[in-house]
Amino acid sequence: MSFVVIGLGGAVGAMGRYAISLIPVKTSFPILTLLTNIMGAVLIGFIVGIVNSRKDVSPNTVLFWKTGVCGGFTTFSTFSLEACTLFENRSYCMGGIYIALSVCFCVLGVVCGRKLTMLFQ
């Protein structure tokens, strides 16, 4: 059953990621991947905050949201490829900025997501 729950969540997350990729943005900076990773960080922080504050959350619910949806939605592998591509194209400054922004804002996103759980307690 766990595999089905994760698979369904992964499908939801992947469709959400794809929907964001359809936003028409014309820039060489991978802004949509950055935004997707930040939103995913906020979401996983929120999920962890809810799970840590409530004891009535089922393990399958956690698997659906944390492993499935967040795993299907966030794009760290794409982030890594885009960072490498920026460096391969000798866009060292843009690559460094992209990595720094991704790491800083995604960590901050997890903190914000956890803080959001206070609104639901």
Biopython code that builds the backbone (N, CA, C, O; Angstrom):
import numpy as np
from Bio.PDB.StructureBuilder import StructureBuilder

atoms = [
    (1, "MET", "N", (0.818, -1.197, 0.000)),
    (1, "MET", "CA", (0.000, 0.000, 0.000)),
    (1, "MET", "C", (0.863, 1.263, 0.000)),
    (1, "MET", "O", (0.503, 2.267, -0.614)),
    (2, "SER", "N", (1.998, 1.206, 0.688)),
    (2, "SER", "CA", (2.887, 2.367, 0.754)),
    (2, "SER", "C", (3.336, 2.810, -0.635)),
    (2, "SER", "O", (3.401, 4.006, -0.921)),
    (3, "PHE", "N", (3.644, 1.849, -1.492)),
    (3, "PHE", "CA", (4.103, 2.189, -2.835)),
    (3, "PHE", "C", (3.005, 2.893, -3.634)),
    (3, "PHE", "O", (3.289, 3.809, -4.406)),
    (4, "VAL", "N", (1.785, 2.479, -3.455)),
    (4, "VAL", "CA", (0.659, 3.104, -4.160)),
    (4, "VAL", "C", (0.470, 4.536, -3.665)),
    (4, "VAL", "O", (0.284, 5.456, -4.462)),
    (5, "VAL", "N", (0.519, 4.716, -2.364)),
    (5, "VAL", "CA", (0.350, 6.053, -1.770)),
    (5, "VAL", "C", (1.458, 6.988, -2.263)),
    (5, "VAL", "O", (1.187, 8.124, -2.653)),
    (6, "ILE", "N", (2.694, 6.512, -2.244)),
    (6, "ILE", "CA", (3.822, 7.320, -2.719)),
    (6, "ILE", "C", (3.678, 7.615, -4.207)),
    (6, "ILE", "O", (3.923, 8.740, -4.644)),
    (7, "GLY", "N", (3.284, 6.618, -4.985)),
    (7, "GLY", "CA", (3.108, 6.804, -6.430)),
    (7, "GLY", "C", (2.044, 7.837, -6.751)),
    (7, "GLY", "O", (2.229, 8.672, -7.636)),
    (8, "LEU", "N", (0.934, 7.784, -6.037)),
    (8, "LEU", "CA", (-0.131, 8.777, -6.257)),
    (8, "LEU", "C", (0.349, 10.178, -5.885)),
    (8, "LEU", "O", (0.105, 11.140, -6.614)),
    (9, "GLY", "N", (1.022, 10.283, -4.761)),
    (9, "GLY", "CA", (1.569, 11.585, -4.360)),
    (9, "GLY", "C", (2.602, 12.084, -5.348)),
    (9, "GLY", "O", (2.631, 13.268, -5.684)),
    (10, "GLY", "N", (3.453, 11.176, -5.814)),
    (10, "GLY", "CA", (4.469, 11.553, -6.801)),
    (10, "GLY", "C", (3.847, 12.072, -8.088)),
    (10, "GLY", "O", (4.355, 13.014, -8.696)),
    (11, "ALA", "N", (2.740, 11.449, -8.500)),
    (11, "ALA", "CA", (2.045, 11.915, -9.709)),
    (11, "ALA", "C", (1.504, 13.322, -9.503)),
    (11, "ALA", "O", (1.615, 14.167, -10.391)),
    (12, "VAL", "N", (0.922, 13.579, -8.339)),
    (12, "VAL", "CA", (0.402, 14.918, -8.037)),
    (12, "VAL", "C", (1.540, 15.936, -8.052)),
    (12, "VAL", "O", (1.418, 17.010, -8.641)),
    (13, "GLY", "N", (2.645, 15.588, -7.399)),
    (13, "GLY", "CA", (3.792, 16.500, -7.351)),
    (13, "GLY", "C", (4.386, 16.759, -8.726)),
    (13, "GLY", "O", (4.716, 17.898, -9.057)),
    (14, "ALA", "N", (4.524, 15.717, -9.523)),
    (14, "ALA", "CA", (5.100, 15.867, -10.863)),
    (14, "ALA", "C", (4.202, 16.717, -11.763)),
    (14, "ALA", "O", (4.691, 17.521, -12.557)),
    (15, "MET", "N", (2.889, 16.534, -11.634)),
    (15, "MET", "CA", (1.975, 17.360, -12.435)),
    (15, "MET", "C", (2.050, 18.821, -12.006)),
    (15, "MET", "O", (1.962, 19.720, -12.841)),
    (16, "GLY", "N", (2.214, 19.058, -10.708)),
    (16, "GLY", "CA", (2.375, 20.426, -10.224)),
    (16, "GLY", "C", (3.651, 21.057, -10.750)),
    (16, "GLY", "O", (3.658, 22.215, -11.168)),
    (17, "ARG", "N", (4.727, 20.290, -10.726)),
    (17, "ARG", "CA", (6.006, 20.795, -11.252)),
    (17, "ARG", "C", (5.885, 21.109, -12.737)),
    (17, "ARG", "O", (6.369, 22.142, -13.200)),
    (18, "TYR", "N", (5.246, 20.227, -13.474)),
    (18, "TYR", "CA", (5.082, 20.457, -14.910)),
    (18, "TYR", "C", (4.231, 21.704, -15.164)),
    (18, "TYR", "O", (4.533, 22.492, -16.060)),
    (19, "ALA", "N", (3.183, 21.878, -14.384)),
    (19, "ALA", "CA", (2.323, 23.061, -14.550)),
    (19, "ALA", "C", (3.133, 24.345, -14.371)),
    (19, "ALA", "O", (2.950, 25.307, -15.117)),
    (20, "ILE", "N", (4.015, 24.356, -13.396)),
    (20, "ILE", "CA", (4.855, 25.539, -13.184)),
    (20, "ILE", "C", (5.792, 25.752, -14.360)),
    (20, "ILE", "O", (6.055, 26.891, -14.743)),
    (21, "SER", "N", (6.295, 24.675, -14.933)),
    (21, "SER", "CA", (7.221, 24.805, -16.068)),
    (21, "SER", "C", (6.544, 25.402, -17.300)),
    (21, "SER", "O", (7.227, 25.853, -18.220)),
    (22, "LEU", "N", (5.227, 25.410, -17.329)),
    (22, "LEU", "CA", (4.503, 25.971, -18.465)),
    (22, "LEU", "C", (4.334, 27.492, -18.375)),
    (22, "LEU", "O", (3.877, 28.122, -19.329)),
    (23, "ILE", "N", (4.699, 28.076, -17.239)),
    (23, "ILE", "CA", (4.609, 29.529, -17.098)),
    (23, "ILE", "C", (5.593, 30.157, -18.085)),
    (23, "ILE", "O", (6.780, 29.828, -18.069)),
    (24, "PRO", "N", (5.114, 31.049, -18.936)),
    (24, "PRO", "CA", (6.003, 31.624, -19.960)),
    (24, "PRO", "C", (6.965, 32.657, -19.352)),
    (24, "PRO", "O", (6.578, 33.784, -19.043)),
    (25, "VAL", "N", (8.213, 32.243, -19.194)),
    (25, "VAL", "CA", (9.255, 33.110, -18.659)),
    (25, "VAL", "C", (10.415, 33.088, -19.640)),
    (25, "VAL", "O", (10.878, 32.021, -20.043)),
    (26, "LYS", "N", (10.882, 34.267, -20.023)),
    (26, "LYS", "CA", (11.991, 34.341, -20.966)),
    (26, "LYS", "C", (13.210, 34.910, -20.254)),
    (26, "LYS", "O", (13.385, 36.124, -20.154)),
    (27, "THR", "N", (14.046, 34.004, -19.763)),
    (27, "THR", "CA", (15.286, 34.390, -19.099)),
    (27, "THR", "C", (16.245, 33.216, -19.162)),
    (27, "THR", "O", (15.820, 32.063, -19.216)),
    (28, "SER", "N", (17.524, 33.505, -19.155)),
    (28, "SER", "CA", (18.507, 32.419, -19.151)),
    (28, "SER", "C", (18.713, 31.886, -17.736)),
    (28, "SER", "O", (19.311, 30.826, -17.552)),
    (29, "PHE", "N", (18.218, 32.619, -16.734)),
    (29, "PHE", "CA", (18.309, 32.175, -15.347)),
    (29, "PHE", "C", (17.180, 31.192, -15.064)),
    (29, "PHE", "O", (16.031, 31.486, -15.392)),
    (30, "PRO", "N", (17.459, 30.045, -14.472)),
    (30, "PRO", "CA", (16.428, 29.017, -14.238)),
    (30, "PRO", "C", (15.493, 29.372, -13.073)),
    (30, "PRO", "O", (15.459, 28.668, -12.064)),
    (31, "ILE", "N", (14.751, 30.446, -13.217)),
    (31, "ILE", "CA", (13.907, 30.978, -12.152)),
    (31, "ILE", "C", (12.771, 30.039, -11.773)),
    (31, "ILE", "O", (12.425, 29.942, -10.596)),
    (32, "LEU", "N", (12.186, 29.350, -12.740)),
    (32, "LEU", "CA", (11.065, 28.471, -12.419)),
    (32, "LEU", "C", (11.505, 27.272, -11.581)),
    (32, "LEU", "O", (10.775, 26.840, -10.690)),
    (33, "THR", "N", (12.678, 26.738, -11.856)),
    (33, "THR", "CA", (13.200, 25.648, -11.029)),
    (33, "THR", "C", (13.504, 26.156, -9.627)),
    (33, "THR", "O", (13.216, 25.478, -8.641)),
    (34, "LEU", "N", (14.084, 27.347, -9.539)),
    (34, "LEU", "CA", (14.362, 27.943, -8.239)),
    (34, "LEU", "C", (13.071, 28.115, -7.443)),
    (34, "LEU", "O", (13.011, 27.756, -6.267)),
    (35, "LEU", "N", (12.044, 28.662, -8.080)),
    (35, "LEU", "CA", (10.768, 28.862, -7.393)),
    (35, "LEU", "C", (10.127, 27.536, -6.998)),
    (35, "LEU", "O", (9.554, 27.422, -5.914)),
    (36, "THR", "N", (10.217, 26.547, -7.856)),
    (36, "THR", "CA", (9.677, 25.228, -7.551)),
    (36, "THR", "C", (10.371, 24.642, -6.320)),
    (36, "THR", "O", (9.710, 24.107, -5.431)),
    (37, "ASN", "N", (11.695, 24.742, -6.268)),
    (37, "ASN", "CA", (12.428, 24.213, -5.128)),
    (37, "ASN", "C", (12.091, 24.960, -3.840)),
    (37, "ASN", "O", (11.990, 24.345, -2.778)),
    (38, "ILE", "N", (11.918, 26.273, -3.921)),
    (38, "ILE", "CA", (11.551, 27.052, -2.738)),
    (38, "ILE", "C", (10.161, 26.645, -2.260)),
    (38, "ILE", "O", (9.954, 26.430, -1.065)),
    (39, "MET", "N", (9.213, 26.539, -3.177)),
    (39, "MET", "CA", (7.851, 26.136, -2.792)),
    (39, "MET", "C", (7.860, 24.725, -2.201)),
    (39, "MET", "O", (7.162, 24.455, -1.223)),
    (40, "GLY", "N", (8.647, 23.832, -2.791)),
    (40, "GLY", "CA", (8.755, 22.481, -2.264)),
    (40, "GLY", "C", (9.361, 22.463, -0.872)),
    (40, "GLY", "O", (8.957, 21.666, -0.025)),
    (41, "ALA", "N", (10.330, 23.340, -0.633)),
    (41, "ALA", "CA", (10.947, 23.425, 0.691)),
    (41, "ALA", "C", (9.939, 23.920, 1.728)),
    (41, "ALA", "O", (9.877, 23.400, 2.842)),
    (42, "VAL", "N", (9.153, 24.924, 1.356)),
    (42, "VAL", "CA", (8.116, 25.421, 2.262)),
    (42, "VAL", "C", (7.113, 24.305, 2.550)),
    (42, "VAL", "O", (6.727, 24.095, 3.700)),
    (43, "LEU", "N", (6.695, 23.596, 1.512)),
    (43, "LEU", "CA", (5.713, 22.532, 1.674)),
    (43, "LEU", "C", (6.234, 21.421, 2.579)),
    (43, "LEU", "O", (5.514, 20.968, 3.469)),
    (44, "ILE", "N", (7.466, 20.977, 2.371)),
    (44, "ILE", "CA", (7.976, 19.879, 3.199)),
    (44, "ILE", "C", (8.181, 20.344, 4.638)),
    (44, "ILE", "O", (7.989, 19.568, 5.574)),
    (45, "GLY", "N", (8.570, 21.604, 4.819)),
    (45, "GLY", "CA", (8.685, 22.149, 6.170)),
    (45, "GLY", "C", (7.337, 22.188, 6.864)),
    (45, "GLY", "O", (7.228, 21.870, 8.048)),
    (46, "PHE", "N", (6.309, 22.582, 6.120)),
    (46, "PHE", "CA", (4.951, 22.629, 6.653)),
    (46, "PHE", "C", (4.476, 21.231, 7.045)),
    (46, "PHE", "O", (3.895, 21.044, 8.114)),
    (47, "ILE", "N", (4.723, 20.260, 6.183)),
    (47, "ILE", "CA", (4.314, 18.874, 6.450)),
    (47, "ILE", "C", (4.999, 18.352, 7.707)),
    (47, "ILE", "O", (4.348, 17.773, 8.577)),
    (48, "VAL", "N", (6.301, 18.555, 7.805)),
    (48, "VAL", "CA", (7.044, 18.091, 8.970)),
    (48, "VAL", "C", (6.540, 18.784, 10.231)),
    (48, "VAL", "O", (6.421, 18.156, 11.283)),
    (49, "GLY", "N", (6.245, 20.077, 10.127)),
    (49, "GLY", "CA", (5.715, 20.802, 11.272)),
    (49, "GLY", "C", (4.382, 20.246, 11.740)),
    (49, "GLY", "O", (4.156, 20.094, 12.940)),
    (50, "ILE", "N", (3.498, 19.942, 10.798)),
    (50, "ILE", "CA", (2.194, 19.355, 11.145)),
    (50, "ILE", "C", (2.389, 17.984, 11.789)),
    (50, "ILE", "O", (1.797, 17.687, 12.827)),
    (51, "VAL", "N", (3.217, 17.159, 11.168)),
    (51, "VAL", "CA", (3.434, 15.794, 11.676)),
    (51, "VAL", "C", (4.048, 15.835, 13.077)),
    (51, "VAL", "O", (3.689, 15.027, 13.934)),
    (52, "ASN", "N", (4.963, 16.762, 13.312)),
    (52, "ASN", "CA", (5.608, 16.850, 14.624)),
    (52, "ASN", "C", (4.681, 17.405, 15.704)),
    (52, "ASN", "O", (4.890, 17.151, 16.890)),
    (53, "SER", "N", (3.661, 18.157, 15.300)),
    (53, "SER", "CA", (2.774, 18.770, 16.293)),
    (53, "SER", "C", (1.505, 17.963, 16.540)),
    (53, "SER", "O", (0.780, 18.230, 17.498)),
    (54, "ARG", "N", (1.231, 16.987, 15.693)),
    (54, "ARG", "CA", (0.004, 16.178, 15.835)),
    (54, "ARG", "C", (0.370, 14.708, 15.829)),
    (54, "ARG", "O", (1.256, 14.273, 15.094)),
    (55, "LYS", "N", (-0.305, 13.976, 16.632)),
    (55, "LYS", "CA", (-0.031, 12.538, 16.716)),
    (55, "LYS", "C", (-1.035, 11.713, 15.908)),
    (55, "LYS", "O", (-0.903, 10.493, 15.816)),
    (56, "ASP", "N", (-2.035, 12.372, 15.324)),
    (56, "ASP", "CA", (-3.092, 11.636, 14.621)),
    (56, "ASP", "C", (-2.897, 11.581, 13.105)),
    (56, "ASP", "O", (-3.833, 11.265, 12.371)),
    (57, "VAL", "N", (-1.694, 11.885, 12.638)),
    (57, "VAL", "CA", (-1.420, 11.839, 11.199)),
    (57, "VAL", "C", (-0.950, 10.432, 10.843)),
    (57, "VAL", "O", (0.019, 9.927, 11.411)),
    (58, "SER", "N", (-1.640, 9.813, 9.907)),
    (58, "SER", "CA", (-1.304, 8.427, 9.558)),
    (58, "SER", "C", (0.015, 8.359, 8.786)),
    (58, "SER", "O", (0.375, 9.297, 8.073)),
    (59, "PRO", "N", (0.723, 7.255, 8.933)),
    (59, "PRO", "CA", (1.969, 7.083, 8.181)),
    (59, "PRO", "C", (1.762, 7.188, 6.665)),
    (59, "PRO", "O", (2.630, 7.709, 5.965)),
    (60, "ASN", "N", (0.638, 6.706, 6.153)),
    (60, "ASN", "CA", (0.382, 6.800, 4.714)),
    (60, "ASN", "C", (0.168, 8.245, 4.271)),
    (60, "ASN", "O", (0.539, 8.611, 3.156)),
    (61, "THR", "N", (-0.420, 9.059, 5.127)),
    (61, "THR", "CA", (-0.585, 10.484, 4.806)),
    (61, "THR", "C", (0.777, 11.154, 4.705)),
    (61, "THR", "O", (1.019, 11.957, 3.803)),
    (62, "VAL", "N", (1.653, 10.821, 5.627)),
    (62, "VAL", "CA", (3.014, 11.372, 5.597)),
    (62, "VAL", "C", (3.733, 10.915, 4.338)),
    (62, "VAL", "O", (4.378, 11.721, 3.666)),
    (63, "LEU", "N", (3.630, 9.642, 4.012)),
    (63, "LEU", "CA", (4.265, 9.134, 2.788)),
    (63, "LEU", "C", (3.718, 9.829, 1.542)),
    (63, "LEU", "O", (4.479, 10.191, 0.645)),
    (64, "PHE", "N", (2.399, 10.013, 1.489)),
    (64, "PHE", "CA", (1.784, 10.671, 0.334)),
    (64, "PHE", "C", (2.363, 12.069, 0.143)),
    (64, "PHE", "O", (2.812, 12.414, -0.950)),
    (65, "TRP", "N", (2.352, 12.871, 1.201)),
    (65, "TRP", "CA", (2.764, 14.277, 1.085)),
    (65, "TRP", "C", (4.279, 14.455, 1.045)),
    (65, "TRP", "O", (4.798, 15.143, 0.166)),
    (66, "LYS", "N", (4.979, 13.849, 1.975)),
    (66, "LYS", "CA", (6.420, 14.108, 2.113)),
    (66, "LYS", "C", (7.221, 13.405, 1.032)),
    (66, "LYS", "O", (8.005, 14.039, 0.325)),
    (67, "THR", "N", (7.030, 12.105, 0.899)),
    (67, "THR", "CA", (7.809, 11.335, -0.069)),
    (67, "THR", "C", (7.217, 11.453, -1.470)),
    (67, "THR", "O", (7.945, 11.644, -2.444)),
    (68, "GLY", "N", (5.900, 11.338, -1.567)),
    (68, "GLY", "CA", (5.248, 11.366, -2.876)),
    (68, "GLY", "C", (5.176, 12.753, -3.484)),
    (68, "GLY", "O", (5.859, 13.037, -4.468)),
    (69, "VAL", "N", (4.354, 13.620, -2.906)),
    (69, "VAL", "CA", (4.135, 14.950, -3.499)),
    (69, "VAL", "C", (5.431, 15.749, -3.548)),
    (69, "VAL", "O", (5.814, 16.248, -4.606)),
    (70, "CYS", "N", (6.114, 15.872, -2.397)),
    (70, "CYS", "CA", (7.347, 16.669, -2.389)),
    (70, "CYS", "C", (8.430, 16.053, -3.268)),
    (70, "CYS", "O", (9.165, 16.768, -3.947)),
    (71, "GLY", "N", (8.525, 14.724, -3.253)),
    (71, "GLY", "CA", (9.516, 14.054, -4.097)),
    (71, "GLY", "C", (9.241, 14.244, -5.576)),
    (71, "GLY", "O", (10.168, 14.410, -6.369)),
    (72, "GLY", "N", (7.967, 14.221, -5.950)),
    (72, "GLY", "CA", (7.602, 14.427, -7.351)),
    (72, "GLY", "C", (7.647, 15.884, -7.771)),
    (72, "GLY", "O", (7.829, 16.194, -8.948)),
    (73, "PHE", "N", (7.481, 16.783, -6.800)),
    (73, "PHE", "CA", (7.388, 18.210, -7.109)),
    (73, "PHE", "C", (8.747, 18.895, -7.165)),
    (73, "PHE", "O", (9.017, 19.654, -8.095)),
    (74, "THR", "N", (9.596, 18.641, -6.190)),
    (74, "THR", "CA", (10.869, 19.350, -6.164)),
    (74, "THR", "C", (11.792, 18.835, -7.246)),
    (74, "THR", "O", (11.650, 17.711, -7.728)),
    (75, "THR", "N", (12.707, 19.649, -7.605)),
    (75, "THR", "CA", (13.495, 19.370, -8.800)),
    (75, "THR", "C", (14.992, 19.517, -8.533)),
    (75, "THR", "O", (15.703, 20.188, -9.282)),
    (76, "PHE", "N", (15.456, 18.890, -7.471)),
    (76, "PHE", "CA", (16.864, 19.063, -7.145)),
    (76, "PHE", "C", (17.777, 18.492, -8.224)),
    (76, "PHE", "O", (18.851, 19.036, -8.479)),
    (77, "SER", "N", (17.360, 17.407, -8.853)),
    (77, "SER", "CA", (18.197, 16.867, -9.927)),
    (77, "SER", "C", (18.246, 17.838, -11.101)),
    (77, "SER", "O", (19.292, 18.003, -11.729)),
    (78, "THR", "N", (17.133, 18.472, -11.395)),
    (78, "THR", "CA", (17.114, 19.479, -12.456)),
    (78, "THR", "C", (17.958, 20.675, -12.055)),
    (78, "THR", "O", (18.698, 21.221, -12.875)),
    (79, "PHE", "N", (17.852, 21.080, -10.811)),
    (79, "PHE", "CA", (18.685, 22.169, -10.284)),
    (79, "PHE", "C", (20.164, 21.850, -10.502)),
    (79, "PHE", "O", (20.922, 22.701, -10.968)),
    (80, "SER", "N", (20.566, 20.649, -10.170)),
    (80, "SER", "CA", (21.971, 20.263, -10.302)),
    (80, "SER", "C", (22.426, 20.311, -11.750)),
    (80, "SER", "O", (23.517, 20.794, -12.051)),
    (81, "LEU", "N", (21.583, 19.806, -12.646)),
    (81, "LEU", "CA", (21.909, 19.831, -14.064)),
    (81, "LEU", "C", (22.020, 21.270, -14.569)),
    (81, "LEU", "O", (22.946, 21.595, -15.313)),
    (82, "GLU", "N", (21.087, 22.126, -14.172)),
    (82, "GLU", "CA", (21.118, 23.525, -14.623)),
    (82, "GLU", "C", (22.337, 24.266, -14.074)),
    (82, "GLU", "O", (22.926, 25.090, -14.773)),
    (83, "ALA", "N", (22.717, 23.980, -12.830)),
    (83, "ALA", "CA", (23.922, 24.602, -12.264)),
    (83, "ALA", "C", (25.156, 24.164, -13.057)),
    (83, "ALA", "O", (26.003, 24.991, -13.397)),
    (84, "CYS", "N", (25.256, 22.869, -13.349)),
    (84, "CYS", "CA", (26.386, 22.372, -14.144)),
    (84, "CYS", "C", (26.407, 22.996, -15.529)),
    (84, "CYS", "O", (27.467, 23.357, -16.041)),
    (85, "THR", "N", (25.236, 23.121, -16.130)),
    (85, "THR", "CA", (25.146, 23.714, -17.470)),
    (85, "THR", "C", (25.601, 25.172, -17.457)),
    (85, "THR", "O", (26.308, 25.617, -18.361)),
    (86, "LEU", "N", (25.190, 25.912, -16.424)),
    (86, "LEU", "CA", (25.641, 27.300, -16.316)),
    (86, "LEU", "C", (27.167, 27.366, -16.235)),
    (86, "LEU", "O", (27.787, 28.205, -16.889)),
    (87, "PHE", "N", (27.774, 26.485, -15.435)),
    (87, "PHE", "CA", (29.238, 26.463, -15.337)),
    (87, "PHE", "C", (29.891, 26.018, -16.636)),
    (87, "PHE", "O", (30.906, 26.579, -17.047)),
    (88, "GLU", "N", (29.309, 25.005, -17.288)),
    (88, "GLU", "CA", (29.852, 24.548, -18.577)),
    (88, "GLU", "C", (29.789, 25.644, -19.625)),
    (88, "GLU", "O", (30.640, 25.710, -20.512)),
    (89, "ASN", "N", (28.780, 26.508, -19.524)),
    (89, "ASN", "CA", (28.641, 27.629, -20.459)),
    (89, "ASN", "C", (29.424, 28.853, -20.001)),
    (89, "ASN", "O", (29.260, 29.950, -20.536)),
    (90, "ARG", "N", (30.272, 28.647, -19.009)),
    (90, "ARG", "CA", (31.138, 29.689, -18.448)),
    (90, "ARG", "C", (30.355, 30.850, -17.820)),
    (90, "ARG", "O", (30.852, 31.973, -17.742)),
    (91, "SER", "N", (29.142, 30.566, -17.381)),
    (91, "SER", "CA", (28.350, 31.560, -16.648)),
    (91, "SER", "C", (28.591, 31.324, -15.158)),
    (91, "SER", "O", (27.681, 30.962, -14.412)),
    (92, "TYR", "N", (29.839, 31.539, -14.749)),
    (92, "TYR", "CA", (30.241, 31.194, -13.387)),
    (92, "TYR", "C", (29.507, 32.027, -12.338)),
    (92, "TYR", "O", (29.063, 31.500, -11.318)),
    (93, "CYS", "N", (29.387, 33.295, -12.587)),
    (93, "CYS", "CA", (28.706, 34.168, -11.631)),
    (93, "CYS", "C", (27.236, 33.764, -11.494)),
    (93, "CYS", "O", (26.733, 33.616, -10.380)),
    (94, "MET", "N", (26.551, 33.587, -12.623)),
    (94, "MET", "CA", (25.145, 33.202, -12.592)),
    (94, "MET", "C", (24.973, 31.826, -11.941)),
    (94, "MET", "O", (24.017, 31.602, -11.199)),
    (95, "GLY", "N", (25.894, 30.915, -12.220)),
    (95, "GLY", "CA", (25.843, 29.588, -11.605)),
    (95, "GLY", "C", (26.015, 29.661, -10.097)),
    (95, "GLY", "O", (25.296, 28.994, -9.352)),
    (96, "GLY", "N", (26.961, 30.465, -9.649)),
    (96, "GLY", "CA", (27.179, 30.629, -8.216)),
    (96, "GLY", "C", (25.989, 31.271, -7.528)),
    (96, "GLY", "O", (25.591, 30.858, -6.439)),
    (97, "ILE", "N", (25.427, 32.283, -8.168)),
    (97, "ILE", "CA", (24.243, 32.951, -7.607)),
    (97, "ILE", "C", (23.078, 31.972, -7.533)),
    (97, "ILE", "O", (22.360, 31.924, -6.534)),
    (98, "TYR", "N", (22.898, 31.200, -8.586)),
    (98, "TYR", "CA", (21.807, 30.225, -8.622)),
    (98, "TYR", "C", (21.936, 29.212, -7.492)),
    (98, "TYR", "O", (20.951, 28.908, -6.819)),
    (99, "ILE", "N", (23.139, 28.687, -7.277)),
    (99, "ILE", "CA", (23.358, 27.716, -6.210)),
    (99, "ILE", "C", (23.117, 28.361, -4.844)),
    (99, "ILE", "O", (22.435, 27.788, -3.994)),
    (100, "ALA", "N", (23.668, 29.533, -4.640)),
    (100, "ALA", "CA", (23.516, 30.212, -3.344)),
    (100, "ALA", "C", (22.050, 30.525, -3.052)),
    (100, "ALA", "O", (21.569, 30.285, -1.945)),
    (101, "LEU", "N", (21.340, 31.061, -4.049)),
    (101, "LEU", "CA", (19.921, 31.379, -3.850)),
    (101, "LEU", "C", (19.104, 30.127, -3.584)),
    (101, "LEU", "O", (18.234, 30.121, -2.713)),
    (102, "SER", "N", (19.380, 29.075, -4.327)),
    (102, "SER", "CA", (18.631, 27.832, -4.147)),
    (102, "SER", "C", (18.806, 27.280, -2.747)),
    (102, "SER", "O", (17.828, 26.943, -2.080)),
    (103, "VAL", "N", (20.042, 27.187, -2.302)),
    (103, "VAL", "CA", (20.302, 26.620, -0.979)),
    (103, "VAL", "C", (19.723, 27.514, 0.117)),
    (103, "VAL", "O", (19.008, 27.037, 0.999)),
    (104, "CYS", "N", (20.031, 28.802, 0.061)),
    (104, "CYS", "CA", (19.571, 29.717, 1.120)),
    (104, "CYS", "C", (18.049, 29.785, 1.195)),
    (104, "CYS", "O", (17.474, 29.640, 2.273)),
    (105, "PHE", "N", (17.403, 30.002, 0.068)),
    (105, "PHE", "CA", (15.950, 30.163, 0.090)),
    (105, "PHE", "C", (15.215, 28.851, 0.364)),
    (105, "PHE", "O", (14.132, 28.865, 0.948)),
    (106, "CYS", "N", (15.781, 27.735, -0.042)),
    (106, "CYS", "CA", (15.110, 26.464, 0.249)),
    (106, "CYS", "C", (15.233, 26.101, 1.721)),
    (106, "CYS", "O", (14.284, 25.574, 2.301)),
    (107, "VAL", "N", (16.369, 26.368, 2.333)),
    (107, "VAL", "CA", (16.493, 26.160, 3.779)),
    (107, "VAL", "C", (15.542, 27.101, 4.506)),
    (107, "VAL", "O", (14.847, 26.689, 5.435)),
    (108, "LEU", "N", (15.508, 28.360, 4.088)),
    (108, "LEU", "CA", (14.571, 29.320, 4.668)),
    (108, "LEU", "C", (13.126, 28.879, 4.433)),
    (108, "LEU", "O", (12.268, 29.080, 5.292)),
    (109, "GLY", "N", (12.858, 28.287, 3.286)),
    (109, "GLY", "CA", (11.521, 27.780, 2.984)),
    (109, "GLY", "C", (11.078, 26.702, 3.965)),
    (109, "GLY", "O", (9.923, 26.683, 4.390)),
    (110, "VAL", "N", (11.990, 25.806, 4.324)),
    (110, "VAL", "CA", (11.649, 24.773, 5.308)),
    (110, "VAL", "C", (11.319, 25.425, 6.651)),
    (110, "VAL", "O", (10.352, 25.035, 7.306)),
    (111, "VAL", "N", (12.109, 26.406, 7.061)),
    (111, "VAL", "CA", (11.845, 27.111, 8.319)),
    (111, "VAL", "C", (10.482, 27.792, 8.261)),
    (111, "VAL", "O", (9.703, 27.697, 9.210)),
    (112, "CYS", "N", (10.186, 28.478, 7.158)),
    (112, "CYS", "CA", (8.888, 29.152, 7.001)),
    (112, "CYS", "C", (7.736, 28.156, 7.008)),
    (112, "CYS", "O", (6.696, 28.406, 7.617)),
    (113, "GLY", "N", (7.921, 27.041, 6.338)),
    (113, "GLY", "CA", (6.877, 26.015, 6.322)),
    (113, "GLY", "C", (6.582, 25.498, 7.711)),
    (113, "GLY", "O", (5.422, 25.276, 8.060)),
    (114, "ARG", "N", (7.612, 25.305, 8.502)),
    (114, "ARG", "CA", (7.402, 24.870, 9.891)),
    (114, "ARG", "C", (6.681, 25.937, 10.690)),
    (114, "ARG", "O", (5.803, 25.625, 11.495)),
    (115, "LYS", "N", (7.039, 27.180, 10.479)),
    (115, "LYS", "CA", (6.394, 28.293, 11.192)),
    (115, "LYS", "C", (4.912, 28.405, 10.796)),
    (115, "LYS", "O", (4.078, 28.763, 11.627)),
    (116, "LEU", "N", (4.588, 28.107, 9.554)),
    (116, "LEU", "CA", (3.192, 28.151, 9.094)),
    (116, "LEU", "C", (2.304, 27.209, 9.874)),
    (116, "LEU", "O", (1.102, 27.442, 10.004)),
    (117, "THR", "N", (2.891, 26.147, 10.393)),
    (117, "THR", "CA", (2.076, 25.187, 11.136)),
    (117, "THR", "C", (1.453, 25.813, 12.369)),
    (117, "THR", "O", (0.451, 25.306, 12.874)),
    (118, "MET", "N", (2.019, 26.898, 12.864)),
    (118, "MET", "CA", (1.457, 27.594, 14.033)),
    (118, "MET", "C", (0.056, 28.125, 13.728)),
    (118, "MET", "O", (-0.771, 28.259, 14.631)),
    (119, "LEU", "N", (-0.208, 28.425, 12.466)),
    (119, "LEU", "CA", (-1.529, 28.924, 12.066)),
    (119, "LEU", "C", (-2.595, 27.832, 12.144)),
    (119, "LEU", "O", (-3.788, 28.134, 12.184)),
    (120, "PHE", "N", (-2.181, 26.587, 12.163)),
    (120, "PHE", "CA", (-3.116, 25.470, 12.103)),
    (120, "PHE", "C", (-3.181, 24.684, 13.410)),
    (120, "PHE", "O", (-3.688, 23.563, 13.444)),
    (121, "GLN", "N", (-2.675, 25.267, 14.463)),
    (121, "GLN", "CA", (-2.719, 24.564, 15.757)),
    (121, "GLN", "C", (-3.748, 25.167, 16.673)),
    (121, "GLN", "O", (-3.920, 24.701, 17.799)),
]
sb = StructureBuilder()
sb.init_structure("model")
sb.init_model(0)
sb.init_chain("A")
sb.init_seg("    ")
for serial, (resi, resn, name, xyz) in enumerate(atoms, 1):
    if name == "N":
        sb.init_residue(resn, " ", resi, " ")
    sb.init_atom(name, np.array(xyz, "f"), 0.0, 1.0, " ", f" {name:<3s}", serial, name[0])
structure = sb.get_structure()
